[in-house]
Amino acid sequence: MPKAPVVALVGRPNVGKSSLFNRMVGERRAIVEAQPGTTRDRIYGEVEWDGRFFKLVDTGGLLPDDLLATLAPRETAEAVKRQVQLAIEEADVIVLVVDAEAGLTPWDAEIAEGLRTSGKPVVVAANKADTPDRRLAAVEFFALGLGEPLAVSALHGIGVGDLLDRVLQLLPAEGAEEGAEEEIRLAIVGRPNVGKSSLVNALLGEERVAVSPVPGTTRDVVDTPVEFEGRRILLLDTAGIRRRGRIEPGLERYAVLRAQRALERAHMALLMVDAGEGVVAQDAHIAGYVLEAHCSVIVLLNKWDLVPKDQRTDRLRQAQETLYFLSFAPFLPVSAKTGYHVGRILPLVVQVYDERRRRVPTAELNHLLREALQRHAPPTKPGKWVKFYYAAQVEVDPPTFVFFVNDPELVHFSYVRYLENQIRERYGFMGTPLKLVLKPRREKEG
Ligand code: GDP
């Protein structure tokens, strides 16, 4: 998972952190639905504002006020201190919530002192500024030495928009949040006897492929790390592939479970089919597992040496038609036995992976959206209108795009497919399934 920037709310008890949290996240705006039965859903929320996304943490939610009330004052102070410390460690931006009704307290000053020395960007939100008088009184929090305090009212939704604007200014630059390049986790899947173990052996036998001497784990899952032109690639569950050999009918179910488990851990899959036999229903079934796991995919038409030359065009077309829902994937004829095209596989893996990791800047995406809308206006029903406001890529792996529209129900799926094609035309994403999500637009408030 890519790391989204983190914004934390801190402050002494009863200043209104969780009300402000709810205002900032809002029901409608939560991108990731809360996991029922977990306490996390009260503490973490995803916020979208002006096309940027961040994770909001309510440190107060770690120890709610009603629980705090049962603690001795000293324990409460310690708990708040821990919350602040956690925020300093985890967050990119911190919102210090204070109470405009109660005014500045020594406790606020103490928390502010800790934040100042941390060097993290901080915004002071003077909450409960419900009236003009209290909004004016908020200036007193200048004394905290953390810049201009913003007067907000979580209760009435006043000033929340300005607060979000300020937070956005302080977030790390877009694209800066991606971590270092990681190893490519590659699953090799397919029906029994399509040639998976032959292919693994062929790949490992390649001159340009260095097999790392690091031994596998003692569990029955053994991955094989290889290095290819400076890139690290982990072939997942190769023990399962290599050991199997001829498979008993009763073991097939086990093989499926095993493949699914590998796909869950994988960025990418090589889906192997037996081109000698042609693509069959079970191949399509396994392709379904690949998509469920949001893996990128390359289809390998193995045993190409067995396909008579005059039937090759037809065989390729038959494969593409049967696996029509993988139209975004490359189909590569190979032969694990003769080595035909085996040398092309890993370069293609690297290319597909790199395209998968692409992040489309918000401005470019919205430019593309405007052009796409101009070229083809979204079809609509009589008396209704469809309006696209803007779009953002909210996740990198797997690539996820959110489009904000007035009413998602009105957008026909063929139009979503059109938008997907526009993205692919410009940015490729070869071999990678894209997630396109329509969301009702949230209005700016405050
Ligand atoms: P797995 O069950 O998917 O791991 O399949 P195997 O790698 O064990 O291969 C099954 C059979 O197909 C073996 O007899 C292989 O020799 C044969 N085989 C694998 N790849 C090729 C190929 O590209 N061409 C031909 N002609 N036979 C192949």
Residues whose N, C-alpha, C, O or C-beta is under 5 A from the ligand:
A	BS01	GDP	R191 P192 N193 V194 G195 K196 S197 S198 L199 I241 G245 N302 K303 W304 L306 V334 S335 A336 K337
